[in-house]
Amino acid sequence: MSDSVTIRLARESDIEIIERIFAEAKLFMRANGNMSQWTGSYPERSLIMNDITNGNCYVTEHCGEVCGVFSMFEGPDPTYAVIKNGKWLNDNRYFVIHRIAIAKHGLGIAGKCFEFGLSQNGELRIDTHRDNLPMQNALKKNGFSECGIIFLADGSERLAFQKSVNK
């Protein structure tokens, strides 16, 4: 991981770069065989602005340039209440990362985001689309355990992962 990667709360003035990073992430997904995640206008500007306003949206910077974005929330996440074909590692209080997108690959930015999430209380959950192999690989590389399947509010299934540094 690059020590020059920093994380800060996103600001309203970051909205255009955040939207560009999400657009590039969608292209990356399609190029890597993930045709059905983040379709249409998702994530919409209103959702991004809501995350920024509520203090849940973060950006990563490398050498002063915004190059990643993610949203982080303290659980419980309602979509994580039921898990099929497995179970969570524990029932501890946790944080969850959603909508992570990286514009500069190879700098360990995803790992920095996960490390930041774990620094909150040592428990981090995240989910991803079955076709999002790059994210699944990043999660496994960073020590996450695949725990089962959760379902989003619209009924879409997602692979659920958790990492715990608590004993």
C-alpha positions, 0 to 999 in steps of 0.5 A, a space after each residue: 500500500 502506498 503511504 501517500 494515500 489519504 482518506 478524508 470526508 467528501 465535500 460537496 465540491 467533490 461531487 463532479 469527481 465522485 460522479 466521474 469515478 463512479 462512471 469509470 467504475 461502471 466501465 471497469 465493471 463492464 470490461 471485467 464481465 460485470 454487466 448488471 451491477 450499478 446500471 442506469 444512473 446508479 449511484 444517483 447524484 442525490 444519493 451521493 449528496 445525501 451521503 456527503 451531507 450525512 458525513 458518510 461519504 469519504 474520498 481517497 487522495 493520492 498526491 493530492 488528487 481524489 482517486 477513490 470514493 466509498 460510503 461507510 455507515 455504522 450498522 446495523 444495516 437492514 439488508 444484513 439482518 438475514 443471511 442465507 447459505 452461511 452466517 456472519 462471523 459474529 454479532 458484534 457491532 460493525 461498520 459497513 462499506 458501500 459504493 466503493 470505487 477506485 480510479 487508480 488501481 495498483 496503489 492499494 487504495 481498496 486496502 486503505 479503505 478497508 483498513 479505515 473501516 476496520 479502524 472504527 471498531 474492528 468489525 467491517 462488513 461489505 457485500 458485492 455482486 456475484 459478477 464483481 470478481 475484482 472486488 471479491 479478489 480485493 476482499 479475499 486479498 485483504 483477509 475478508 471471509 465470505 459469509 453467505 448471501 444477503 438480499 438488497 431491498 429490491 431483492 437482488 442477491 449479494 455475496 456478503 463478506 466480513 472481517 473482524 480483528 476482535 478476538 
